[in-house]
């Protein structure tokens, strides 16, 4: 597991922005070149100076053997832990650090350290020399620590801790240099680079790294006691097994990633199914409401039309031609049923415009007392059942007269519809804190507490079993609420079963600007 290979992960660190990439193109190479030269020059000079004092004849062919082993193993990269590339040259280098003095171990490391990118000319010469130099420095540090503690002929219980110390020293030097180089190149923090270098399982990575380095002890002792052939026999199956292990880890990580993706997709699908189920329920409710609406509106249209046809046929009878009293009564009834049809159609059109947010407002001067008088008179024969208590000192309003009249007429119509025929209802008003507050109070059937929140829904009536008893399409109160909001106000209701209801509307004296704009 060659330490310099860890740096390949950080070289492919993705940029987070185009500006960061442009800055790296200029500042990154300059900073890393300074770092590379500051290591290569003094280390090279020190190794050259140490080489003068080495008796090369005493080294034999062992140094060349380890150079060949390191180079051969380094050219077999094994992907593992995300983008980190690992090889098995590291335990060989630990064995070299135990067998040879720091200068010789450094020379073997710098010559033997290889990289497939060098052979393909995919890496600058200075960077290749930097990789070899920082590996050599790490092996020199490990060799120095080991020979300070013991030598390769020591007992196993002394040899293993010393080898661990050499491993930690070599790893620390290499990791710091690689992290510093990547941090300067990509303008990152050293901590961030170290976290990327160790992948998603840092503890497992380090333990595997240290455990693999202990093979360096076996390599060193095999070389002394059995010779080079034993090292080859030991490394061959180790390289193969390690390669298969890390390939299986890559496959496991890929499968884990795919499982996470599938889990996320399953959760997303479940969310979409829940959303789809809610949409289906909503469509069912809308379909139910549509059916109820068609049934109610059909009834509301059929009743006055049938009455109007009946009155018209009656007026055509000869016996009514000379009876002006009956003719006048029937004509008045025809007019009343016609007005009822017009009101229903106007409510439907207004509801449609409110739904599509296309209802315009025409603001003008409105005398509320006059509007109340006109609205009450428009109730026909039921006008006598309405008691008006509107003071004449209410300020002039700046609002839409037609829409305000629609609120009044719907509230009065609702109060009269749900009250006994002999009962009266009250229309009152007052000015309060710059607002107009008016109310309609009846002595009707009242509303159950659990139904108060629903009475402003479209096409909803308090008692569905009484839809034939109480006329209407269930649009009046919903339109009162929507029109009040459209004019910048609100509506409230206080009611109790059997004790009647009071609907109170609060509107600003001046229609808000956003309402006028809408």
C-alpha positions in Angstrom: 0.0 0.0 0.0 2.2 2.8 -1.2 1.6 6.0 0.7 2.1 8.3 -2.3 -0.9 6.7 -4.0 -3.2 8.3 -1.4 -2.5 11.6 -3.0 -4.3 10.6 -6.1 -7.6 10.9 -4.4 -7.0 14.5 -3.5 -5.8 15.3 -7.0 -9.2 14.6 -8.3 -11.0 16.8 -5.7 -13.9 18.4 -7.6 -14.0 22.1 -7.8 -17.1 23.8 -6.3 -17.2 26.8 -8.7 -15.6 28.1 -11.9 -13.9 30.9 -10.1 -12.3 28.5 -7.7 -11.0 26.4 -10.7 -9.6 29.5 -12.4 -7.8 30.5 -9.2 -6.3 27.0 -8.8 -5.0 27.3 -12.4 -2.9 30.3 -11.4 -2.2 30.2 -7.7 -2.2 26.4 -7.1 0.7 25.4 -9.4 2.8 28.2 -8.0 2.3 27.2 -4.4 2.8 23.5 -5.0 5.9 24.1 -7.1 7.5 26.0 -4.2 6.6 23.1 -1.8 7.9 20.5 -4.2 11.2 22.3 -4.7 11.6 22.9 -1.0 11.5 19.2 -0.4 13.3 17.8 -3.5 16.4 20.0 -3.3 17.4 19.5 0.3 16.5 15.8 0.4 18.4 15.2 -2.9 21.4 17.0 -1.6 21.3 15.1 1.7 21.0 11.7 0.0 23.8 12.6 -2.5 26.1 13.6 0.5 25.2 10.3 2.3 25.9 8.3 -0.8 29.6 9.3 -0.8 30.0 7.5 2.5 28.2 4.2 1.6 30.2 1.1 0.8 28.1 -0.2 -2.0 29.9 -3.5 -2.2 28.6 -4.5 1.2 24.9 -4.1 0.2 25.0 -6.9 -2.3 22.0 -7.5 -4.6 19.4 -7.2 -1.8 18.9 -3.5 -2.4 18.3 -4.0 -6.1 15.9 -6.9 -5.2 13.8 -4.6 -3.0 13.9 -1.8 -5.6 12.5 -4.3 -8.1 9.8 -5.5 -5.7 8.6 -2.0 -4.8 8.5 -1.0 -8.5 6.6 -4.1 -9.5 4.1 -3.9 -6.8 3.5 -0.2 -7.2 2.4 -0.8 -10.8 -0.5 -2.9 -9.5 -3.0 -0.3 -8.1 -6.1 -1.6 -6.3 -9.0 0.8 -6.0 -10.6 1.0 -2.5 -12.4 3.4 -0.3 -13.9 5.7 -2.8 -11.1 7.1 -5.1 -8.2 6.1 -3.0 -5.7 3.9 -4.8 -3.8 1.4 -2.7 -0.9 -1.0 -3.5 1.2 -3.4 -1.4 4.5 -1.6 -1.6 4.2 -0.1 1.9 4.9 -3.3 3.9 8.0 -3.8 1.6 9.2 -0.3 2.4 8.7 -1.0 6.2 10.8 -4.1 5.7 13.4 -2.0 3.9 13.3 0.6 6.7 14.1 -2.3 9.2 16.8 -3.9 7.1 18.7 -0.8 6.1 19.9 2.5 7.6 17.8 5.6 6.9 19.9 6.9 4.0 20.0 3.5 2.2 16.3 2.9 2.9 15.5 6.4 1.5 17.5 5.7 -1.7 15.8 2.4 -2.2 12.4 4.1 -1.7 13.1 7.0 -4.1 14.4 4.7 -6.8 11.8 1.9 -6.4 8.7 4.1 -6.0 6.9 3.9 -9.3 3.6 5.1 -10.8 1.8 4.0 -13.9 1.1 7.7 -14.7 4.9 8.3 -15.1 5.1 5.5 -17.7 2.2 7.1 -19.6 3.7 10.6 -19.3 0.5 11.7 -17.6 2.3 13.5 -14.8 4.8 16.4 -14.8 8.4 15.4 -14.1 8.6 17.7 -11.0 5.5 16.1 -9.6 6.8 12.6 -10.1 10.1 13.5 -8.4 8.0 15.0 -5.5 6.1 11.8 -5.1 9.2 9.7 -4.9 10.9 12.3 -2.6 8.1 12.4 0.0 7.9 8.6 0.0 11.7 8.5 0.6 11.4 11.0 3.4 8.6 8.9 5.0 10.7 5.7 4.8 13.8 7.6 6.2 11.7 8.7 9.2 10.4 5.2 9.7 13.9 3.7 9.5 15.2 6.3 11.9 12.5 5.6 14.5 13.0 1.8 14.1 16.8 1.8 14.5 16.5 4.1 17.5 14.4 1.5 19.2 16.0 -1.8 18.1 17.4 -3.7 15.1 16.0 -6.4 12.9 17.5 -9.3 14.9 15.6 -8.4 18.1 12.9 -10.6 19.7 9.4 -10.5 18.3 7.9 -8.7 21.3 10.4 -5.9 20.8 10.4 -6.1 17.0 6.7 -5.6 16.5 6.3 -2.5 18.7 9.3 -1.0 17.0 7.8 -1.7 13.6 4.6 -0.1 14.6 6.5 3.0 15.7 8.2 3.0 12.3 4.9 2.6 10.5 3.2 5.5 12.4 6.2 7.8 11.7 6.3 7.0 8.0 2.5 7.3 7.7 2.4 10.6 9.5 5.1 12.2 7.4 3.6 11.0 4.1 0.0 11.9 5.1 1.0 15.4 6.2 3.0 16.1 3.0 0.3 14.8 0.7 -2.4 16.8 2.5 -0.3 19.9 2.4 0.3 19.6 -1.3 -3.4 19.0 -2.1 -4.5 21.9 0.2 -2.1 24.3 -1.6 -3.1 23.1 -5.0 -6.9 23.2 -4.5 -7.1 26.0 -1.8 -8.5 23.7 0.8 -7.8 23.1 4.5 -5.5 20.3 5.5 -8.2 18.9 7.7 -10.6 18.6 4.8 -8.0 16.9 2.6 -7.1 14.4 5.4 -10.8 13.6 5.8 -11.1 12.9 2.0 -7.9 10.8 2.0 -9.2 8.5 4.7 -12.6 7.9 3.0 -15.9 7.1 4.6 -14.3 4.6 7.1 -11.2 6.3 8.5 -10.8 4.0 11.5 -11.0 0.8 9.4 -8.7 2.4 6.9 -6.0 3.2 9.5 -6.3 -0.2 11.2 -5.9 -2.0 7.8 -3.0 0.3 7.0 -1.2 -0.5 10.3 -2.0 -4.2 10.1 -0.7 -4.4 6.6 2.5 -2.7 7.7 3.2 -5.5 10.2 3.8 -7.7 7.2 7.0 -5.7 6.9 8.3 -7.5 10.0 7.7 -10.8 8.3 9.3 -9.7 5.1 12.4 -8.5 6.9 12.8 -11.6 8.9 12.1 -13.9 5.9 14.8 -12.1 3.9 17.4 -12.5 6.7 16.6 -16.1 7.6 15.4 -17.7 4.3 16.5 -15.3 1.5 14.8 -13.4 -1.3 12.9 -16.4 -2.6 10.8 -16.6 0.6 9.9 -12.9 0.2 8.6 -13.6 -3.3 6.7 -16.6 -2.2 5.2 -14.6 0.7 4.3 -11.5 -1.4 2.7 -13.3 -4.4 -0.3 -14.7 -2.6 -0.5 -11.6 -0.5 -0.8 -9.3 -3.5 -3.4 -11.6 -5.1 -5.5 -11.9 -1.9 -5.2 -8.2 -1.1 -6.3 -7.4 -4.6 -9.3 -9.7 -4.4 -10.2 -8.2 -1.0 -10.2 -4.6 -2.1 -12.1 -5.5 -5.3 -14.8 -7.1 -3.2 -14.8 -4.0 -1.0 -15.4 -1.8 -4.0 -18.2 -4.1 -5.1 -19.7 -4.0 -1.6 -19.5 -0.2 -1.6 -21.1 0.0 -5.0 -23.9 -2.3 -3.8 -24.4 -0.3 -0.7 -24.6 2.9 -2.8 -27.2 1.2 -5.1 -29.1 0.0 -2.0 -29.2 3.6 -0.7 -30.3 4.8 -4.1 -33.1 2.2 -4.2 -34.1 3.1 -0.6 -34.3 6.7 -1.5 -36.3 5.9 -4.7 -38.6 3.7 -2.7 -39.2 6.5 -0.2 -39.8 8.9 -3.0 -42.2 6.5 -4.6 -44.1 6.0 -1.3 -44.3 9.8 -1.0 -45.7 10.1 -4.5 -48.1 7.3 -3.9 -49.4 9.1 -0.7 -49.6 12.3 -2.7 -51.4 10.5 -5.5 -53.8 8.9 -3.0 -54.5 12.3 -1.5 -55.1 13.7 -5.0 -57.5 10.8 -5.8 -59.4 11.5 -2.5 -59.6 15.2 -3.4 -60.9 14.4 -6.9 -63.5 12.1 -5.4 -64.6 14.8 -3.0 -64.7 17.3 -5.9 -66.7 14.8 -8.0 -69.1 14.3 -5.1 -69.4 18.1 -4.7 -70.0 18.4 -8.4 -72.8 15.8 -8.2 -74.4 17.6 -5.3 -74.0 21.0 -7.0 -75.6 19.7 -10.2 -78.5 18.2 -8.2 -79.0 21.3 -6.1 -78.7 23.8 -8.9 -80.9 21.7 -11.2 -83.6 21.8 -8.4 -83.1 25.5 -7.9 -83.4 26.2 -11.6 -86.3 23.8 -12.2 -88.5 25.2 -9.4 -88.7 28.8 -10.5 -88.8 27.9 -14.2 -91.7 25.4 -13.6 -93.5 28.1 -11.6 -93.0 30.7 -14.3 -94.3 28.3 -17.0 -97.3 27.5 -14.9 -98.1 31.2 -14.3 -97.7 31.9 -18.0 -100.0 29.1 -19.0 -102.5 30.3 -16.4 -102.5 33.9 -17.7 -103.3 32.5 -21.2 -106.6 31.1 -20.0 -109.6 33.2 -21.1 -111.2 33.5 -17.7 -108.2 35.5 -16.5 -108.3 38.0 -19.4 -110.9 40.3 -17.7 -109.5 39.9 -14.1 -106.8 42.5 -13.6 -106.2 41.6 -9.9 -105.3 38.0 -10.7 -103.2 39.1 -13.7 -101.3 41.5 -11.5 -100.7 38.9 -8.9 -99.4 36.3 -11.3 -97.2 38.9 -13.1 -95.7 39.8 -9.7 -95.1 36.1 -9.0 -93.5 35.8 -12.5 -91.2 38.7 -11.7 -90.3 37.3 -8.3 -89.3 33.9 -9.8 -87.4 35.7 -12.6 -85.5 37.7 -10.0 -84.8 34.5 -8.1 -83.3 33.0 -11.3 -81.2 36.1 -11.9 -79.8 36.0 -8.4 -78.9 32.4 -8.7 -77.1 33.0 -12.1 -75.3 36.1 -10.7 -74.1 34.0 -7.7 -72.8 31.3 -10.0 -71.0 33.9 -12.2 -69.5 35.7 -9.2 -68.3 32.4 -7.7 -66.6 31.5 -10.9 -64.9 34.8 -11.2 -63.7 34.6 -7.6 -62.4 31.1 -8.2 -60.4 32.3 -11.2 -59.3 35.5 -9.5 -60.9 37.6 -12.2 -63.5 39.5 -10.2 -62.8 43.2 -10.7 -63.7 46.0 -8.2 -65.2 49.3 -9.1 -64.6 51.6 -6.2 -67.0 54.6 -5.7 -68.9 56.5 -3.1 -71.4 54.4 -1.2 -74.0 55.5 1.2 -74.6 52.5 3.3 -78.0 53.5 4.6 -79.3 53.9 1.0 -77.8 50.6 0.0 -79.5 48.8 2.9 -82.9 50.4 1.9 -82.5 49.3 -1.7 -81.4 45.8 -0.7 -84.4 45.4 1.7 -86.8 46.6 -1.0 -85.4 44.1 -3.4 -86.4 41.2 -1.1 -90.0 41.6 -2.4 -92.8 40.4 -0.1 -90.2 39.4 2.6 -89.1 43.0 3.0 -91.6 43.5 5.8 -89.9 40.8 7.9 -86.6 42.8 8.0 -86.0 45.2 10.8 -83.3 47.8 9.9 -81.4 49.6 12.6 -78.8 51.4 10.6 -77.8 54.9 11.9 -77.7 57.8 9.4 -74.3 59.1 10.6 -72.2 56.3 9.1 -69.4 57.9 7.0 -69.5 57.6 3.2 -67.7 54.4 2.1 -65.2 54.1 -0.7 -65.8 50.5 -2.0 -67.7 48.5 -4.6 -71.4 49.1 -4.3 -72.5 46.1 -6.3 -70.3 43.6 -4.4 -71.3 45.1 -1.0 -75.0 44.8 -2.0 -74.4 41.2 -2.9 -73.1 40.5 0.6 -76.1 42.2 2.1 -78.6 40.4 -0.1 -77.1 36.9 0.5 -77.0 37.4 4.3 -80.6 38.6 4.4 -81.7 35.8 2.0 -80.0 33.3 4.3 -81.6 34.7 7.4 -85.1 34.7 5.9 -84.7 31.2 4.5 -83.8 29.5 7.7 -86.3 31.4 9.9 -90.0 30.7 10.4 -92.3 32.6 8.1 -93.7 34.8 10.8 -90.2 35.5 12.3 -88.3 38.7 11.6 -84.6 39.3 11.2 -82.5 42.4 12.1 -80.0 44.3 9.9 -77.8 46.6 11.9 -74.6 48.6 11.5 -72.1 50.9 13.2 -68.8 52.6 12.5 -66.0 51.3 14.6 -62.3 52.2 14.6 -62.3 53.3 10.9 -64.3 50.2 9.8 -67.9 49.5 8.9 -69.4 46.8 11.1 -72.8 45.4 10.1 -74.7 42.3 11.0 -77.7 40.3 10.2 -79.5 38.5 13.1 -82.2 35.9 12.8 -84.4 33.6 14.9 -83.9 30.6 12.7 -82.9 27.0 13.3 -79.3 27.9 14.3 -76.1 25.9 13.6 -74.5 23.1 15.5 -71.0 23.9 16.9 -69.3 21.2 14.8 -70.8 22.6 11.6 -69.9 26.3 12.1 -66.5 25.8 10.4 -68.2 24.3 7.3 -71.0 26.7 6.6 -68.8 28.9 4.5 -67.9 26.0 2.2 -69.3 26.1 -1.3 -72.4 24.0 -1.9 -72.6 23.1 1.8 -75.9 23.4 3.7 -76.4 22.8 7.4 -78.7 19.9 7.0 -78.5 18.0 3.8 -81.8 16.3 4.6 -83.5 19.7 4.3 -82.3 20.6 0.9 -85.8 20.3 -0.4 -87.3 22.3 2.5 -84.8 25.2 2.4 -84.1 26.5 -1.1 -80.7 27.5 -2.3 -77.5 26.1 -3.9 -75.3 26.4 -0.9 -73.4 29.4 -2.4 -74.6 32.3 -0.4 -72.5 32.1 2.7 -69.3 31.1 0.8 -69.8 34.1 -1.4 -70.3 36.4 1.6 -66.9 35.2 3.0 -65.1 35.5 -0.3 -66.6 38.9 -1.2 -65.8 40.2 2.3 -62.2 39.1 1.9 -62.1 40.6 -1.6 -63.1 43.9 -0.2 -60.4 43.7 2.5 -62.7 42.6 5.3 -63.9 39.5 7.2 -67.1 37.7 8.5 -67.9 36.0 11.7 -70.8 34.0 13.0 -72.3 33.4 16.4 -75.0 30.7 16.6 -76.7 28.1 18.7 -79.1 25.3 17.7 -82.7 26.6 18.0 -81.7 30.1 19.0 -80.8 31.7 15.6 -77.6 33.1 14.2 -75.8 36.4 13.9 -73.5 37.0 11.0 -71.2 40.0 11.5 -69.1 41.6 8.6 -66.3 44.0 9.2 -65.1 46.1 6.1 -62.7 49.0 5.8 -64.2 52.4 4.9 -61.7 52.5 2.1 -61.2 49.4 -0.1 -57.5 48.3 0.0 -55.3 49.3 -2.9 -54.4 45.6 -3.7 -58.1 44.8 -3.9 -58.6 47.6 -6.4 -55.6 46.5 -8.4 -56.9 42.9 -8.5 
